[in-house]
Amino acid sequence: MDVVDAIQGRRSIRAFQSKEVPQEIVEKLIDMAGWAPSAGNIQPWEFIIVRKSEIKRRLVEAALGQTFIEEAPVVIVVCANQSRSYQGYGVRGETLYCIQDTAAAIQNILLTAYALGLGACWVGAFREEEAREILKIPQGIRPVAIIPIGYPAEAPQPPSRRTVNQIVHYETF
Ligand SMILES: Cc1cc2nc3c(=O)[nH]c(=O)nc-3n(C[C@H](O)[C@H](O)[C@H](O)COP(=O)(O)O)c2cc1C
């Protein structure tokens, strides 16, 4: 698939078929995530694969009742390894680079999922400490996104975008 088509055609999917997502496909998504750029090539990302209903149910609660998380056959929780980035770049690495790097990895997952016929949604609204407890995430690692993934059961219209004129600045802001 052409990258421009992938960027434009990808949508946030919040309804899934019950059909399982094979493990090889999940591994492909993680592999592609790892090809994202990262500051100093530190690759400060960690991925938790969740398939168990009980854990997904608790994630729904942490994510303020977003029930479609539980409907997805597989959920990838993307975490930023702040300690790893701190070692390379101090406070800027810990607070900024690792989040930027992880965001790029998340976008790779979303685009790859779309290219493979899957649907996914970047869920950022969740109570972080609750997610940390459910998933046993150690200190120094920050959960950044919950991504429910499955075969889509909806085909949403693209939400509008700000135009180029509205967002571009030339020479100075
Ligand atoms: C940082 C971030 C957090 C988001 N959090 C949520 C969320 O908690 N729940 C949700 O349904 N969608 C969430 N989204 C998805 C956005 O709502 C969606 O990307 C936006 O409406 C544009 O739609 P599109 O992805 O189909 O182009 C989030 C997206 C980003 C980038």
The ligand as an ORCA input file, in Angstrom:
! r2SCAN-3c Opt
* xyz 0 1
  C      -2.942     11.160     21.928
  C      -4.259     10.593     21.435
  C      -5.185     10.173     22.361
  C      -6.393      9.620     21.929
  N      -7.239      9.104     22.845
  C      -8.396      8.539     22.453
  C      -9.251      7.934     23.409
  O      -8.975      7.883     24.609
  N     -10.387      7.359     22.945
  C     -10.726      7.343     21.620
  O     -11.781      6.799     21.278
  N      -9.921      7.901     20.671
  C      -8.766      8.495     21.071
  N      -7.910      9.010     20.127
  C      -8.255      8.941     18.689
  C      -8.743     10.290     18.163
  O     -10.016     10.568     18.650
  C      -8.730     10.259     16.611
  O      -7.424      9.999     16.140
  C      -9.224     11.565     15.984
  O     -10.568     11.805     16.316
  C      -9.084     11.566     14.463
  O      -9.763     10.470     13.883
  P      -8.996      9.431     12.943
  O      -7.949      8.729     13.816
  O     -10.033      8.462     12.450
  O      -8.350     10.174     11.839
  C      -6.700      9.553     20.532
  C      -5.740      9.992     19.613
  C      -4.523     10.481     20.054
  C      -3.487     10.888     19.032
*
